[in-house]
Amino acid sequence: MNNFYQVTMKETNTREVNASNYWAKMNVINSSFDMQDLVRLCLGNFIASGKYRTVFDWDLRPNTIVKYCHSENCQPNWAEYTIWQAVKDTKNAKWFCPVIDISPCGRFLLMKKVKALKSTDKLPKKLPNFFSDIHTGNFGWIGKQLVCFDYQFIERGIDLAFNTNMRNAEWTKYF
């Protein structure tokens, strides 16, 4: 069975509870100025920006980043959250940077922070075949493990939990 977009009922119910709790909290915040003030308190240093997202350090939790999605439907954040839910308890989880949480609307995604690749790093000659956007700007290190931290564009339709097929990694280098 392909578990690509499979989220358990417990996780779905948690998301619904968090969403209703979110609106209760929002009734306390009186203005967009208050919200901006809260965001400024929580966001740390700017890390990077791409077509759909801007990434910052998350000052409330060490070694954590926040991906702010500025696309209308927040699909890049939802894709990574859903992919992580599918692989987190499998052997292939080691290849993915862990997602910590996602906001109820998907606008903000919290992820473990990686150490950026350097031009002197030895890159693997093979990677799992579900990675399709193979460049140094999408991968980093957690300890000694190479992980992908921008995996919204992985190959669709591959069973992420059980796939063990590897492919030659043709790295595009952005140093």
Backbone torsions as a table, in degrees:
resi	resn	phi	psi	omega
1	MET	NA	134.2	178.8
2	ASN	-81.4	119.7	-176.5
3	ASN	-102.6	23.7	-173.3
4	PHE	-53.9	-52.1	-179.1
5	TYR	-111.5	27.1	-177.9
6	GLN	-86.5	122.6	175.2
7	VAL	-123.5	133.7	-175.6
8	THR	-67.4	159.7	178.7
9	MET	-59.5	-40.1	179.7
10	LYS	-59.1	-45.8	179.7
11	GLU	-64.7	-39.6	178.9
12	THR	-63.3	-44.7	178.7
13	ASN	-63.6	-38.6	177.3
14	THR	-61.5	-43.1	178.1
15	ARG	-60.0	-41.8	-179.0
16	GLU	-67.0	-41.9	178.0
17	VAL	-62.9	-45.3	179.4
18	ASN	-61.9	-36.4	-179.8
19	ALA	-65.9	-44.0	179.5
20	SER	-68.6	-36.3	176.1
21	ASN	-63.7	-37.2	178.0
22	TYR	-57.5	-47.5	-178.0
23	TRP	-67.6	-32.9	175.3
24	ALA	-63.8	-41.1	178.2
25	LYS	-67.0	-37.4	-177.4
26	MET	-64.6	-27.7	178.4
27	ASN	-66.2	-20.2	179.0
28	VAL	-80.5	-33.5	-178.7
29	ILE	-81.8	122.7	-169.4
30	ASN	-88.0	-20.8	-174.3
31	SER	-151.1	166.2	175.3
32	SER	-66.8	-28.3	175.9
33	PHE	-62.6	-42.3	177.2
34	ASP	-59.8	-42.9	-179.4
35	MET	-64.7	-43.6	178.1
36	GLN	-62.1	-39.0	178.7
37	ASP	-62.9	-42.5	178.4
38	LEU	-63.9	-44.2	179.7
39	VAL	-62.0	-43.4	179.2
40	ARG	-62.6	-32.8	177.7
41	LEU	-66.3	-36.6	-172.6
42	CYS	-90.5	-32.4	-176.6
43	LEU	-81.2	135.1	177.1
44	GLY	-98.0	-141.9	-177.2
45	ASN	-66.7	144.0	172.6
46	PHE	-66.3	135.5	178.8
47	ILE	-109.0	-52.5	-176.3
48	ALA	-164.1	166.7	176.1
49	SER	-143.5	141.8	178.1
50	GLY	-130.3	-164.7	-176.5
51	LYS	-62.4	-39.8	-173.7
52	TYR	-111.8	-17.6	-172.3
53	ARG	-141.3	156.6	172.0
54	THR	-123.5	137.8	-172.4
55	VAL	-117.6	134.4	179.3
56	PHE	-132.0	158.9	165.3
57	ASP	-66.4	148.6	177.0
58	TRP	-104.0	105.4	-172.2
59	ASP	-68.1	-15.7	-177.8
60	LEU	-83.5	-8.9	-178.7
61	ARG	-148.6	119.3	-179.6
62	PRO	-60.1	150.0	177.1
63	ASN	58.4	34.0	179.4
64	THR	-131.2	142.6	175.7
65	ILE	-119.1	161.1	174.8
66	VAL	-121.8	131.6	175.5
67	LYS	-103.6	112.8	176.9
68	TYR	-92.0	119.7	-177.6
69	CYS	-94.9	122.2	179.7
70	HIS	-104.2	12.8	171.7
71	SER	-83.7	154.0	-172.4
72	GLU	-60.4	-42.7	-174.7
73	ASN	-98.7	1.0	177.7
74	CYS	58.9	24.5	-176.1
75	GLN	-56.1	-41.0	179.8
76	PRO	-59.0	-41.1	178.4
77	ASN	-69.1	-42.7	179.2
78	TRP	-63.8	-37.0	178.7
79	ALA	-62.1	-47.5	-179.6
80	GLU	-66.0	-40.4	177.9
81	TYR	-60.5	-46.7	-177.4
82	THR	-66.7	-41.5	177.5
83	ILE	-62.3	-44.9	179.2
84	TRP	-60.9	-41.0	178.0
85	GLN	-60.7	-34.0	-178.9
86	ALA	-74.2	-30.9	-173.4
87	VAL	-108.2	-12.8	-168.2
88	LYS	-57.9	-27.2	-179.2
89	ASP	-108.5	26.7	-178.4
90	THR	-120.2	171.4	176.7
91	LYS	-64.5	-27.8	-178.1
92	ASN	-78.2	-7.7	179.7
93	ALA	-57.4	-29.6	-177.4
94	LYS	-60.5	-21.0	-178.7
95	TRP	-86.6	-9.4	-174.0
96	PHE	-113.8	138.2	173.0
97	CYS	-71.6	130.0	-176.0
98	PRO	-66.7	136.0	170.3
99	VAL	-87.0	132.9	-178.9
100	ILE	-91.8	-43.6	-179.1
101	ASP	-168.0	168.3	176.4
102	ILE	-139.2	144.4	178.2
103	SER	-70.2	158.9	-176.1
104	PRO	-55.5	-34.2	-179.9
105	CYS	-93.3	-6.4	178.8
106	GLY	87.2	1.7	-176.8
107	ARG	-66.5	-35.9	-178.2
108	PHE	-119.9	131.0	177.8
109	LEU	-123.2	127.7	175.7
110	LEU	-97.4	132.9	-176.8
111	MET	-139.7	150.6	175.9
112	LYS	-62.4	142.1	-179.5
113	LYS	-83.2	139.3	178.6
114	VAL	-108.1	162.9	171.7
115	LYS	-90.2	127.3	-176.3
116	ALA	-62.9	149.6	175.1
117	LEU	-70.2	149.3	175.0
118	LYS	-116.0	159.5	-178.7
119	SER	-63.5	-20.3	-179.6
120	THR	-88.7	-8.0	-179.7
121	ASP	-67.5	140.6	174.8
122	LYS	-84.7	117.5	-178.4
123	LEU	-93.3	143.8	-178.8
124	PRO	-65.1	147.5	178.5
125	LYS	-80.9	-19.0	179.5
126	LYS	-130.7	146.0	176.0
127	LEU	-136.4	159.7	175.2
128	PRO	-56.4	144.7	-173.7
129	ASN	-72.5	-4.4	177.7
130	PHE	-82.1	-11.3	175.5
131	PHE	-84.2	127.5	-178.1
132	SER	-118.0	-23.6	-177.8
133	ASP	-104.5	74.8	-170.0
134	ILE	-94.3	96.5	172.2
135	HIS	-146.5	161.1	-172.5
136	THR	-65.9	-17.1	176.9
137	GLY	-77.9	-6.9	-179.4
138	ASN	-108.3	-4.0	-175.1
139	PHE	-127.0	154.2	176.6
140	GLY	-159.0	-170.9	-175.7
141	TRP	-113.7	136.4	163.1
142	ILE	-118.5	105.3	-171.0
143	GLY	64.1	-125.3	179.1
144	LYS	-100.9	6.2	-177.9
145	GLN	-97.6	124.9	172.8
146	LEU	-74.0	130.4	179.1
147	VAL	-132.3	153.4	173.7
148	CYS	-93.6	128.4	179.7
149	PHE	-110.6	-2.9	175.9
150	ASP	-130.5	85.5	-171.7
151	TYR	-117.6	28.3	177.0
152	GLN	-67.8	-20.5	-176.4
153	PHE	-109.6	36.1	177.5
154	ILE	-74.0	164.6	-179.5
155	GLU	-62.5	124.9	179.6
156	ARG	-79.9	150.6	174.4
157	GLY	86.3	-2.1	176.8
158	ILE	-92.9	135.0	178.6
159	ASP	-72.1	102.8	-174.1
160	LEU	-67.1	-28.4	-176.5
161	ALA	-71.5	-37.1	-170.9
162	PHE	-117.0	-6.9	-179.0
163	ASN	-69.1	127.7	177.9
164	THR	-121.1	8.2	-178.1
165	ASN	-71.8	137.6	179.4
166	MET	-113.5	157.4	176.3
167	ARG	-133.6	159.0	174.3
168	ASN	-64.7	133.6	-179.3
169	ALA	-92.8	112.3	175.0
170	GLU	-99.0	93.7	-172.6
171	TRP	-75.9	131.2	165.3
172	THR	-95.1	127.4	-173.8
173	LYS	-104.5	128.2	176.7
174	TYR	-120.2	74.1	179.6
175	PHE	-108.9	NA	NA
